[in-house]
Amino acid sequence: MAEFTFVDLFCGIGGFHQAAIKFGGECVFACDIDESARAAYYANYGIMPEGDITKTNPVDIPHYDVLFAGFPCQPFSIMGNRLGFNDMRGTLFFNIITILKENQPKLFILENVKQLVGHNNGKTLRSILGALENLGYKTFHKVLNALDFGLPQKRERTIIVGFDNLNADFCFPAPQGRGSLDGILEKDVDAKHFVSDHISRKRMQAHKSAFSPGIWHENKSGHISSYPFSCALRAGASYNYLLVDGRRRLTPREMLRLQGFPDSFEIICTDSQTRKQAGNAVPVNMVSAVLKEALKELQRSSKTNGKLKQASL
């Protein structure tokens, strides 16, 4: 029997799902509007996510203990126009509110980009937290970096944790160290991932790296820098602006590893679709560490009335 049940909103390829099953979680509902992400989710977890969340009736969602949602980040991201709630995708947050209100789970964990904290001088985040607290939740938020949780990727994300117990006292997990870039790189890489000799020569002429292996990053102005870790993967352009040692692009498997997905995760989509999925994913190691602490606090402070058993921590 499952330790707890959960719903996975805006699920993508299941970063939260990967974290939850480590602690005995069972998914009872998932949704994502992207067709290829739904196919990958089904292939790996045996659950076919629903599509458009705006067409989901909260009454039809089975009972659950924990809600996860990596809600759309584009309205708050530096890569977008940072329109926030003026962007239609930003309003999808209020679908989360509607779903939470219907079931009132004991715990939720939400994820978004770092820029959410400062968007509109902090007003957007205050609106989000206010809406959650109006449902009776005590919330905690912090910007965490995947680099601090065993992954060689600088990926800073705002994490919001909420308990339906106003006496909850939650502490975010402490940094746990960076993983090795060499540990995620494939040894036998298909020639299709290597850049042309012309591009490689231009990169080598423009930059000398102190790191091997290293990830070379070219920004919009053409400046090249390199690090012993990857910059944040993006859904659209990671394949072009990140190069391993200035010579080749990251493979889909390497991108999944950078997000903490195990090699047992089956790749069933095209390379371009998988790169997009990896760029949209939540770092598994990071949210696993958050979930572990959240479950501890839930067990300590919450009267679960039998709804949530002791998870294996």
C-alpha positions in Angstrom: 0.0 0.0 0.0 1.2 3.5 -0.8 2.7 5.7 1.9 0.9 8.7 0.4 -1.0 9.6 -2.7 -0.2 12.6 -4.9 -1.3 14.6 -7.9 1.2 15.9 -10.4 0.0 19.1 -12.1 1.9 20.5 -15.1 3.8 17.2 -14.8 6.0 17.3 -17.8 8.1 14.1 -17.7 7.7 13.7 -14.0 10.5 15.3 -12.0 8.2 15.5 -9.0 7.0 11.9 -9.7 10.6 10.6 -9.6 11.0 12.3 -6.2 7.7 11.1 -4.7 8.2 7.4 -5.6 11.4 7.4 -3.6 9.3 7.8 -0.5 6.5 5.5 -1.4 4.2 7.9 -3.2 1.5 6.8 -5.6 0.3 9.1 -8.3 -3.5 9.2 -8.7 -3.7 12.1 -11.2 -1.4 14.0 -13.6 -1.9 16.6 -16.3 0.2 18.4 -18.9 -0.8 20.1 -22.1 2.2 18.8 -24.0 1.4 15.7 -26.0 4.9 14.3 -26.2 5.5 14.9 -22.5 2.3 12.9 -21.7 3.5 10.1 -23.9 6.8 10.0 -22.1 5.1 10.1 -18.7 2.8 7.2 -19.7 5.8 5.1 -21.0 7.7 5.5 -17.8 5.0 5.5 -15.1 2.0 3.7 -16.6 -0.2 6.8 -16.1 -1.6 8.8 -19.0 -1.8 12.5 -17.9 -4.9 14.5 -18.7 -4.4 17.5 -21.0 -5.4 21.1 -20.5 -5.8 21.8 -16.8 -8.4 24.5 -17.6 -10.7 21.7 -18.7 -10.2 19.7 -15.5 -13.0 19.6 -13.0 -11.4 19.4 -9.5 -14.4 17.3 -8.4 -13.2 14.5 -10.7 -9.7 14.3 -9.2 -9.4 11.3 -6.9 -8.6 12.0 -3.2 -4.9 12.7 -2.6 -2.5 13.6 0.2 0.1 15.8 -1.6 -0.1 18.2 -4.5 2.9 18.9 -6.8 2.9 21.6 -9.4 5.7 23.1 -11.5 3.4 25.7 -12.9 4.3 27.6 -16.1 7.4 29.7 -15.6 7.4 31.8 -18.8 5.4 34.7 -17.4 8.0 35.2 -14.7 11.2 34.1 -16.5 14.0 36.4 -17.7 13.8 34.5 -21.0 10.2 35.7 -21.5 8.6 39.1 -21.2 8.0 38.7 -17.4 4.3 39.7 -17.7 3.3 37.6 -14.8 -0.5 37.5 -14.3 -0.9 39.6 -17.4 0.3 36.6 -19.3 -2.5 34.0 -19.8 -0.1 31.2 -18.6 0.4 33.1 -15.4 -3.3 32.8 -14.6 -2.9 29.0 -14.6 -1.8 29.3 -11.0 -5.4 30.0 -10.1 -6.3 26.6 -11.4 -4.0 25.2 -8.7 -5.9 27.2 -6.1 -9.2 25.8 -7.3 -7.9 22.2 -7.1 -6.4 22.8 -3.7 -9.6 24.3 -2.4 -11.6 21.3 -3.5 -9.5 18.6 -1.8 -7.5 20.6 0.8 -4.5 18.2 0.9 -2.1 18.2 3.9 0.9 19.3 1.8 1.8 21.0 -1.5 5.1 21.8 -3.1 5.2 24.3 -6.0 8.1 25.2 -8.3 8.9 28.1 -10.5 11.8 30.2 -11.7 14.0 32.3 -9.4 12.6 35.5 -10.9 9.2 34.9 -9.4 10.5 36.2 -6.1 11.3 39.7 -7.4 8.6 39.9 -10.2 6.7 43.2 -10.0 8.7 44.2 -7.0 7.6 41.1 -5.1 3.9 41.8 -5.6 3.3 38.7 -7.7 4.8 36.4 -5.0 2.8 38.1 -2.3 -0.4 37.6 -4.3 0.5 33.9 -4.8 1.3 33.4 -1.1 -1.8 35.3 0.0 -4.1 33.1 -2.2 -2.5 30.0 -0.7 -2.8 31.3 2.9 -6.4 32.3 2.3 -7.1 28.6 1.9 -5.7 28.0 5.4 -2.1 27.0 4.5 1.1 28.0 6.2 3.6 28.6 3.5 7.4 28.7 3.2 9.4 29.7 0.2 13.0 29.8 -0.8 15.2 30.0 -3.9 17.2 26.7 -4.2 19.9 25.8 -6.7 20.2 22.4 -8.2 24.0 22.8 -8.0 23.7 22.3 -4.2 21.9 19.0 -4.5 24.3 16.7 -6.3 23.6 18.0 -9.9 26.2 19.7 -12.0 23.7 22.3 -13.3 23.2 25.9 -12.1 19.5 25.9 -12.0 17.9 28.3 -9.4 14.3 27.8 -8.7 11.7 29.2 -6.3 10.2 26.5 -4.2 6.9 27.1 -2.2 5.9 24.5 0.4 2.6 24.7 2.2 1.0 22.8 5.1 -2.6 22.8 6.2 -1.4 23.0 9.8 -0.7 26.6 10.9 1.6 25.2 13.6 4.0 23.8 11.0 7.6 24.8 11.3 9.5 23.9 8.1 13.2 24.2 7.3 14.4 23.9 3.8 17.2 21.3 3.3 20.8 22.4 3.6 23.1 22.2 0.6 24.4 18.7 -0.1 27.2 19.3 -2.6 27.7 19.4 -6.3 27.8 16.4 -8.6 30.5 15.7 -11.1 30.1 16.8 -14.6 32.2 13.9 -15.8 29.8 11.6 -14.1 26.9 12.6 -16.3 28.7 12.7 -19.7 28.4 9.8 -22.1 31.5 8.2 -23.4 30.3 7.0 -26.8 28.5 10.0 -28.4 26.9 9.9 -31.8 28.6 12.1 -34.4 25.4 14.0 -34.9 25.9 15.8 -31.7 29.3 17.3 -32.7 29.4 20.8 -34.1 31.0 21.6 -37.4 34.8 22.2 -37.7 34.0 25.8 -38.5 32.0 26.4 -35.3 34.5 24.5 -33.2 37.5 26.5 -34.5 35.6 29.8 -33.9 34.9 28.7 -30.3 38.5 27.7 -29.7 39.8 31.0 -31.1 37.4 33.0 -28.9 37.8 31.1 -25.6 40.4 29.1 -23.6 38.8 27.1 -20.8 40.3 26.3 -17.4 38.0 23.3 -17.1 38.0 19.8 -18.6 35.5 18.6 -18.9 33.6 21.8 -19.0 30.4 23.3 -20.4 31.0 26.2 -22.8 28.2 28.8 -22.7 27.6 31.4 -25.4 25.2 34.3 -24.4 23.1 36.4 -26.8 25.9 38.9 -27.4 28.3 36.1 -28.4 30.4 36.1 -25.2 31.7 32.6 -24.4 32.4 31.4 -20.8 33.0 27.9 -19.4 32.3 26.1 -16.1 32.8 22.7 -14.5 29.0 22.5 -14.6 26.1 23.3 -16.9 24.2 26.6 -17.0 20.4 26.1 -16.6 18.9 24.0 -19.4 16.2 25.7 -21.4 13.3 24.2 -23.2 14.2 25.9 -26.5 17.9 26.7 -27.0 20.1 24.6 -24.7 21.2 22.5 -27.7 22.7 25.4 -29.4 24.2 27.6 -26.6 25.8 24.8 -24.4 28.7 22.8 -25.7 30.8 20.1 -24.0 34.5 21.3 -24.2 33.5 23.6 -27.1 33.2 20.6 -29.4 29.8 19.0 -29.1 26.2 19.5 -27.9 24.7 17.7 -24.9 22.9 14.5 -25.7 19.3 14.0 -24.6 20.5 11.4 -22.0 23.0 13.9 -20.6 20.3 16.5 -20.3 18.1 14.1 -18.4 21.0 13.2 -16.1 21.6 16.9 -15.4 18.0 17.1 -14.1 18.5 14.0 -11.9 16.6 11.5 -14.0 18.0 7.9 -13.8 19.1 6.0 -16.8 16.1 3.8 -16.3 14.0 6.6 -17.6 13.0 5.5 -21.0 13.5 7.9 -23.9 10.6 7.4 -26.4 10.4 10.8 -28.0 12.6 12.5 -30.7 15.8 14.2 -29.6 14.3 17.6 -30.0 11.2 16.7 -27.9 13.4 15.1 -25.2 15.6 18.2 -25.1 12.5 20.3 -24.6 11.2 18.0 -21.9 14.5 18.1 -20.0 14.6 21.9 -20.3 11.2 22.1 -18.7 11.8 19.5 -16.0 12.2 20.1 -12.3 15.5 18.9 -10.8 14.8 15.6 -9.2 17.5 15.7 -6.5 16.5 19.1 -5.4 12.8 18.4 -4.9 13.5 15.0 -3.4 15.5 16.8 -0.6 12.6 19.2 -0.1 10.0 16.5 -0.1 12.0 14.5 2.4 12.0 17.4 4.9 8.4 18.2 4.2 7.2 14.7 5.0 9.2 14.8 8.2 7.5 18.0 9.2 4.1 16.6 8.2 4.7 13.5 10.4 5.9 15.7 13.3 3.3 18.4 13.4 0.1 17.2 11.6 -2.8 15.2 12.9 -3.2 13.1 9.8 -6.3 11.2 10.9 -4.9 8.1 9.2 -4.7 9.9 5.8 -0.9 9.7 5.6 1.2 6.8 6.9 4.8 7.0 8.1 6.8 7.4 4.9 10.1 5.6 4.6 12.6 8.4 5.2 
